[in-house]
Amino acid sequence: MEIEQGRQPRGEMQIRTIAMPADTNPNGDIFGGWVLSQMDIAGGLEAAHHAHGRVVTVGIEAMTFVRPVKVGDVLCCYASVDRVGRTSITVAIEAWKIRWFQDREERLLVTEGSFTYVAIDEEGRKRPVEG
């Protein structure tokens, strides 16, 4: 497998899904919003695991799209905790695509960003992050 300039994804893979035709824009590329939603799910999984419970997304910062995702590409989202506050967790998320060719597989960075989540209790109120 060829990996972009020797760079490895940062963090643990949280999601792996295939881009489908229903997720495209008029140009045939996958909507950026679809990629963003997959990243949010991946980051939420990492934050919830770290917080030992429910979390909600409160912010997205510094997100940059590097290249498009096409129908048939496999999107993999990796997440790692960058910062833990009293009630919040900031998670770095990278989205990579895998594209297969007849003689090789290629993995390329699509986008990366920083997402902030807040731990909540059963009533939806902020709570201290456990752990």
Buried (B, 14 or more C-beta within 10 A) or exposed (E): EEBBEEEEBEBEEBBEBEBEEEBBEEEEBBBBEBBBEBBBBBBBBBBBBBBEBBBBBEEBEEBEBEEBBEBEBBBBBBBBBBEBEEBBBBBBBBBBBBBEEEEEEBBBBBBBBBBBBBBBEEEEEBBEBEE
